[in-house]
Amino acid sequence: MQGLKAELLKGCWYMAAEGASLKTGALKGMTLAGEPVLLARGTSGEVFAMRDTCPHRGIPLRYGSVQGDTVQCCYHGWRFGSDGTCVDIPSMREGQQIDLSKIRCSSYPAIERYGLIWVYVSQAGEDPSASETPEPPALPDIPFGEVPKAAVAMDFPCSADHAAFGLMDPTHAAFVHTSWWFKKDASKLRPKEKAFEPSPFGFRMKRHRIPPQNVIYKRLLGDNVSTEISYMLPGYRIEHIRGDKHWVVGLTSITPTTDEETIVSQIFWSSIGWLSPVAPIARHFMRVFVRQDRDVVVQQREGLKTQPKLMLINDADTQARWWMRLKDEWMSAQANGRAFVNPLKEHTLRWRS
């Protein structure tokens, strides 16, 4: 927590990309939790993922091409099926005996759901089918086939830990997110009191009514607007806002590329049909909001390079402490071959923001 780098969690699902970013017949290489991952969409439309390294000469497979539901290496034309098994070596002579099934590049379980591509990064030697987290996180109210109304993603030059702390920090908005349309006067801080409870692989701020001064929610969603916010490993913030007429679900995901670099994505779905035409405007404001967070971690990195001893206070920083307790329990459970046990209890936090 103190420095520039963070322990990367394995044995879990990460949100890798927006589904719309990967067209049929396309490849997308990325680093995910320190591993070179290739996303591919075959001509059948299905998404699959494998290690972005050809086992023949080591060239990244992202420089190759999709052939049906296989990936062909650009160097010697070797082809690999969606499970990473070699299915063709063009240079083999007639009668040459090579067991292609023994030639493999690692594959990763991949699922396309809610218009997003999720990839499972396993522990060393783990059978992903035996994982206790067999699916990506469930999003309320959203059918699996629903696509986002708006989404943005941005590279953050910080560890997943520091990105997570910013994600759940309840007091920085008045000083960081200062726009003419949001939190423009940091002197008007109000006392807050929120109840929290444990949730699967994390914790949640219990559902509560949104204050009446936030009239935009009432105009968009109807009366009796309430919200519930959940945080869960390996790096998700899920907010579910609903009123008498409509609902909105927001997902912010933290996807570590390396131990000191992270992709932060903000994605929204809603039952309000007319939001789609104004999505470009929504994405602009989302980028402004996310970029403000990014600018702060760039500045923070300057200080972290001096290896300062950091200080967290109650109650404003309690959620960051909870996050590290959850992460420590996750790694302890894996190291000892036991089930994850949520160490958190119900609690009420108070702060000003």
N, C-alpha and C positions, 0 to 999 in steps of 0.2 A: 504493500500500500504506500510505503514511504517514497519509493523512488520512481524512476522512469519506466521500469518494466513490471509486468504482471505475469503470474503463473497462468498458463493457458489451460482452460478446462477441456477435457476430452470425455468421450462417452456421452455426447449430447448432440442435439439438433441445433444448427445455426441457420438463420435466414441468410441465404447466399446472394439472391438477386430477385428483382422483380421479373415475373414471368414474361411480361411484354418485351423485356430487353433481350430475350433470346428467341430469335425467329426460327422457323422450321429450316433445318439444314445448316444451322449456325453453331459455332463453337465460342466458348467464352472461358479464357483462362484467368485464374485468380489464386491468390494465396489465402488460405482459410485456416485459422488456428495454427499457423506455421507450416502448413502443408500445401504443396502445389496441386491444385484441384482444377480439373477441366469439366465444365458444364457443356452438355451437348443436347440438341433437340433433333432427333431423327426425323426421317421423312414421314414416319407414322404419327408424329406430333408429340411423342413421349419424351420426357426429359430424363437424362441419366448423367451420372458423374463418375469420373475415374481420375486416377493420378495423372497429372499432366507431364508424364515422362515416358518416352518410349523405352521399353526394356532392351531394345536392340542396341542402339548407340546413344541413348540418353537425351535425344533432342525433344523439346517440349511438343506434345501432340497438338497444342493449340495452333501450330503453324500448318497443320494438315487440313483435312476436309472431312465432311460427313458424307458417307456413302451408304444410303439406305438408313439402317439403324446401327451402323458401325462407324468407327473413326479410322481414317487412313492416314498413316504417317507420311509427311511430305518428303522424307529422306529416301526411303527404300520401298514405300508403298505397303508396308505391313499394315494389316487391318485388325482392329480389336472390337469385339462385341460390347454391348452395353454393360456386361458383367466384368469387363476387363480382360477377357480371354482372347488370345490371338485366334483369328479365324482364317487368315490367309497370309502367305508369304510369297509374293509373285516370283521371286528369284529361285524358288525350289525347282530342281530338275525332276524330270519324270522318274518315278520310282524311289525318290529320296524319302527316307523314313524319318520323319520328325513328328513327335507327338505335340501338336499345336496346343492341346489343352493344358500342357504344363508351362506354356509361355503366357505370362499374365502381367498386366499392370494392375495395381490395386484399384478396386472400385469402391464407391461410396453409396450407401442408400440415399436416394433422392426422391422427394415428393413435391408435386406442384399442388398447392392448396391456397385458397384465398387470393389467387393471382400472384403468389410468391413461390419461389423455389427454395426448398429447405433441404439441407444436406447434413447427414449424420457423420460426425467425425469420431471414430471409435478410439478406445484406449488400445494400447499395444497388446496384441494377442486376444482382443475381445471379439466375441461373436455378436454383431450388432442385433441379431434377432432375439438375443437373450437379454437385451438391455431393459432396465426398469423404466426407461423413458421411451416407449416404443413409438411415439408419435410426436410431431411438433406441437407447440402449445395450442390449445383450443381457444378460438376467438368467439365471443358471445354474439348471437343473432346473425352471424354471417354464414351463408351456405358455402361449402367447399369451393364451388365453381365461381363465386362472386369475385370480381376484380376490384382493385382500389379505385376510389374516386380521384385520389391525388397521392403522389408519392415523391419524395426526394431522398437522395443519398449523398453523403459527403465524407471524404477522408479526413480523419482526425489524427494529428501527430501526437497521440497519447496512448497510454495503455488502456485496456478494457476496464481496469479498476477505476481509473480517474474518469473515464467516460461514464461509468456507472454512477459514480458519486455525483457527477453533474446531473445525471438523469433523475436522481431522486432527491436532489438538493432543494428544499422548500423555500430557501431564503435568498437565492441569488437573482431571482427574476427581476426584482425592483432595481437592481444595479447593472445587470447584464442585458436584459431584454427591454431596453429603453428606446422605444419607438414612439412616434406621434400617435400610433394607434394602439399601443400597449404599454402599460406601466411607465408612463412618461414622468412621473414625479416620485422619486424614491423616498421622499420625506413622509409620505402618507402610508406608513406601515400600520397594519392592523393585527391585533392579537388573533392567533389561530389555535384551534384545538381539534385534533382529529384522532379517532379511534382506529387502531390497527389490530389485525389478527393474522395468525399463520395461514398460509395457503400452500398448495402443492409446489414444492421446490422454491418457496419464497414467502412473501407476505403481501397483504392487501390493506389499503385504506378502506374502511368499511363504507358502504353506500351512504351518502348523505345528500341533503338538499343543497343545490347551488344557490348562493345568496341572491336576493331579489334585485340587487343593483346590476347584476349581469343580465340586462334585459334582452341582449341578442340571443341568448339561449332560449328564452321564452318565445321570442318571435319565430325562431327556426324550428323548435322542437315541441312547442305547446306548453301547457301548464305542468306543474309538479315535476320540474326538471331535477334529476338527481344524477350523481356520478359515483363510480367505484373505480379505484385505481389499484392494479396489481403489479407487483414486481416479482420476477422469477428468473432463476438461473437457466441458461448461462448468461443472459443479458437482455431481458425484455421488460418493457413497461407497457401495460395494456390498460387503456382507459375506456370505460363503457358509460356513455352519457345517454340518458333516455328521458323523454317527456311523454306527454299523453298522445302526441301525434307521431313523432319520429325518434330515431336513435342515431348516434354517431359512435363508432369505435375507432380509437386511435392506437396504433402500435408504434412504439419506438424501439428499434432493435440495435443492439451493440454486437457487431460482428468483428472479432479480432482477426487481423491479417497476420500480424506478428505480435511479439510480446510487448511492443511499444507503439503499435499502429493499429488503428481501428476504423471501421466504416460505421457511421451512425446513419440510420435510415428512419425516416418519419413517414408513416403511411396512414391513410384514413379511408374508412368505408362509411356509408350512410344510407338510410332509407329514403332520404330526400332526393327525388329523381332529378330535379332541375339543377343540382350541383354540378353535374358533368360538364355543361357548357362553360361554366366559370372556373373549371379546374386549372387553366393556366394562371389565372389570378391567384387562386389558392396556393399553387406551387410557388409563386413569387414570394408571398408572405411566409410560407414555410421555409424557403431558402434563407430569407432574412433572419428568421428565428434561429435556425440551425447554425447559420454562419456566425451569429453572435456567440453561441456556445463554443464554436470552433476557435474564434478569435481569442477567447479567454484561455483555452487550453494551450494555444500557441504561446501566449504570454506566461502562463503558468510553467511551461516547460523550461523557460529561461531560469526560473527560480529553482526548479527541481534538479537542474544540472549541478547546483551547488550542494546537493545532498542535505537539505535542511531537515530538522526533526519537526514533523508536522503535528498539529494539535487539533483534535476534534472535541466539540463541546456538546453537552446535553441541552436541550432536546433537538436542536436544529440539525445536528450531525448524527443523531442516533440511527437513522436509516442507513447511513454509510457503515456504521459499526455492525448493524444487522447483516448487511450484505457480506461483509468479510466473515462473519460467523457462519453464514450459509455456505460460503465458498470453502471455508476450512472444513466444515462437516462433509461437504461433497467429496473433497480430496481424501479425507480420512476414511470415509466409507469405501471409496474405491481401493485405497491402499490396504484395507483390512478385509476386503471381500464381503462386505455386509451391506444391508439396505441403508439408504439415506434416511436419517431421522431429523426432522425439522427441529432445530434447537430453540425456536422463538416461541414466545407466549403472547397473549393479548396484552395490549398496552395502549395508553393514551399519551400522545405527545402534544406539547404546547410550544409555540414560537411566535415571532412577529414577522410578517412579510407583507 
